[in-house]
Amino acid sequence: MDVVILTQTGCHFCEMATEILGSLGAEFDLEVRHVNLASQEGKLIAQKVGLPIPPGILIDDELFSYGRPSERRLRREFEKRLGRTTE
């Protein structure tokens, strides 16, 4: 799965998202890419998906979440996309 994290400097939730996706990346086959919101690419992506606040987490080019990240919610989504059961 392709995952993009839209981040900004000094954002605590952005750091949390990076850590969470780093640990989940060891469990799931993730291609994680970081894009700074201050960059031209970051601005374009944020505008395209309607990102209200950072960090924005996109999975396969769709906005999945923004703001405080949830490891549980991300894990469930990855399991769902891979056809795994959580029980």
N, C-alpha and C positions, 0 to 999 in steps of 0.2 A: 504494500500500500504506500502511496505517496502522501506524505504529511508535510505541510508547510506551517511554520510558526511565525506569525507576524509579531515582531517584538519592538520595544523601544528601550533606550538606555535608561538605567536606573529603575526599571520596573520589576518589583519583587515577584509579581505573579508570572512575569515572563521567565524569570529564573526558575520558578517552580515548574512551569510547563516544560522547560528544557530538561530539568532533572527527571520529571515523570516520564517524558517520552524517551529519555536516555535509558531508563530502567526497563520500560516496556519494549524498547527496541531490541533488547536481548532476548525477549520472549516471543515477539512477533516479527515478521519480516517487514520492517519499516524502512522507507527511504525518507529520512527527516531532513528538511532544508529550512534554515533560518533566514528570514528576510526582515531587514530593518524597516520600520514604518517611515523613517525619514528619507529612505531611498526612493528613487523614481518608481522602481518596481513595487516597493511596499505601498506607496501611495495609490498606485493603479489597482493593485489587488484589493486593498482596503475599500476603495471606492466601488469596485466591481461587486464585492460581496456585502457591502453595507456594514462594515465593521464599526461598532460604536465605541469600544474600548479595547486596548490590548490586554493580554496577548490574544491574538486570533489564531485558532487552530483549524486548519483546513485539511480535510481528508479527501483525497482524490478530487481536488479542486472545488469542494463544497465546504462552506463554513460550517464547522461542527460545534464550536464553542468560542466564547470570548470571556475575558475577565478571569476570575479565579478558576484554575483548572481542577478537574476532578479525575484522579487516577481511576477510581471505580467506574465512572461513566465512560472514560476512554477505553478501559479494558473490556467492558461490556460491548462497546461498539466494534472493537477489533474482533472480538470473539464472534459477534453476530455476522460481521462481514466475511469471516472465515468459515462460517457454518459450525462453529463449536458451540456446545452447550455450556452454560455456567453452573449447572447443578452437579 
